[in-house]
Amino acid sequence: MQVTCHEERLIKDQKYQSITEEYCKFIDCSFENCSFEDCTINHCHFVNCSFYNCNIISLTSQYSEIKNAVFEKCNLIGIHGWNGLLPVGKYTYAIERIEDCCLKYNSFIEMNFRKFDFSGNVIQESMFEECDLQESNFRNCRLEATQFFRCDVRKADFREAKGYVIDIPSNKLRQAKFSFPEAVSLLDSLEITIE
């Protein structure tokens, strides 16, 4: 099947709902004020694309990938297939930057976020599982009921972050930074009583 290629395009003020996009490639494109709800992308590639003030809700994908995407002032809701969007090759990242965004009901599984800056974002009821989060920055994040399971969070910074659920036995936590009183929540996974 022939691939439709879009390069250096500005896609603005578009609303896509319940559509399936197939065999497309977007290179150095910018999406502004767009909404993608219940959409499916198959055999699509997004390379060095930026998303500004976009709503991406319940996105599903097959055989697609995102490389070096930037999300700013976006709502990313119900995306459970982030690991299915990982680029091929070990030197590229699916997500380059997330800034001033709200992420809700997302699943990040086996992703590399080493030294990634999540600071100031809202990440609600999401899951990081088997992710490399070493030296990542979660400062001032609202991590309401966001779970970390079997992750490497060594040297990560959670100071002034709130609402995280970190399973101590399954995560690597050495030299991670936390602030009081929120750090007390780390004890929840140990099933102990403090009086």
N, C-alpha and C positions, 0 to 999 in steps of 0.2 A: 504494500500500500504506500502511496506517495505521502510524504510528510510536508505539511504546510509550515513554512518558516516565516517568523515575524522578527525583524531586527530593529532595535532602537526605536520602538514605537511607544507613544504615550496613549494608553487606554484609559479613558476618563469617564466618570459618571455612568458606568454601565451596571446593569443589574442582570445577573444570570441566576435562574432558578430551575432546579431539576433538569439540568441539561447534561449531556455526555459529550465531552470534547475528546477527539481521538486524533492521533498522529499529528500533533502540533509541536513546534519548537519555538520558544520565545527566548531571544537572546538580547540582553541589555535593554529590556522593556521596562516601562514604569506603569504601574496600575495605580490610579488615584480615584478615591471616592467610589470604588466598585464594591459590589456585593455578589458573593458566590454562595448560594444556599442549596444544599442537597445536590451538589454537582458531582460528577464523576469524571476523572481524567484517566484515559488509557493511552499508553504509548506516547506520553507527552513529556517534554523536557523544558525546564525553566532554568536558564543560565544567566547569572548576574542580574536578576530581576529585582525590582523594588516594589513594595506594596505600601501605599500611604493612605491612611484613613479608610481601610477596606474592612469589610466583614466577610470572613470565610467560615462558613458554618456547615458542619457535617459533610466535609469533603471526603470522598473515597477515591482510591486510585489503584491502577494495575499497570505494571511495567512502565512506570513514570519516575522521573527524578527531578529534584530541585538542587541546584548548585549555587552556593553563595547568595542566597536570598536575603533581602533586608526587609524587615517588617517594622513600620513606624506608625503609631497611633491606630493600630488595628485590633479588631476583635477576632480571635482565633478560637472557635468553639466546636467541640465535639470532633476533633481530628484524632482518630485512633491509629492511623496508619503512617505516622511520621517516619518510622523505620522503613516502610515500603517506598519512601521517597528519597532514600539515601543515594548519593551519587556513587558511581563506580570509581574506584581508586582511593588510595589512602590519604592523598594530600588535598582533597577538596572537602568542603563541608556543605551540608544541606542548608544550614542557616548561618549567615555571617553575623547578623545583628538583629536583636529584638529590642525596640525602644518604645517606652510609654504605651505598652500593649496590655490587653486583657486576654489571658488564655484560660479557657474553662473547659473541663472534661477532655483534656488532651492526654494521650499516652505516648511517652518517649521511651522506646525500648532499644537497648544496645546501641545508643547513639554517643558520639564523641562530642562533648561540650567542654573539653579541657580549656581552661582559662577563659571561658565564655562569660560575658557580662549580662546577667539577668537583672541587675539592680534597678529598682524603681518600678518594675512591672508587677502586674497582678496575675497570679497563677493560682486558679481555684480548682479544687477537686480534680487534680490531675495526678499523673503517675510517672515517676522516673524509675525505670527498672533496668538494672544492669548497664547503667550509663557511666561513662568516664566524665566525672564532674570535678576533677582535680583542679584546684586553684580557681574555681569559678566564683563569681561574685553574685551573691543573692542579697546584698545589703538593701535594706528598706523595701524588701519585697513583701507583698501580702500573699502568702502561700497557703491560703485557707484550705485545710484538709488535703493539701498536696503531699503525696506519699513518696518516700525514697526507699527503694528496696533493692538490695544487692548492688548498690552503686559505690563507686570510689569517689568520696567527697573529701579526700585528704587535702588539707590546706585551703579548702573552700571557705568563703566568708559569708556567714549567716547573721552577722551582727545587725540588730534592729529589724530582722525579718520576723514575721509573725505567722503563726498558724501551721507550720510544717509538721509533718508526721514522719519521723526518721526512725527506722527500725535499727537499733544499736547493734544487735547481734549479726545482722546480715550486711551492714555497710562498713566500709573502711573510713574511719573518721579521724585518723591521726592528724594533729595540728589544724583541724578545722576550727573556725572561730565562731563563737556564739555569744549572745549577750543575755544578761539576766533581765527580767525574770523568765523570758521565753525558753531559755535553756532547760528549765525544769521539765518541760514537756518531753525532753529526750528520755526521761525515766519511764514514760508510759509503756514503752515496748518491753521493759524489764519486768513488768507485772509486780512491782513492789508497792508497799504502802509507806507513805511518809506522813507522820503526824506531828 
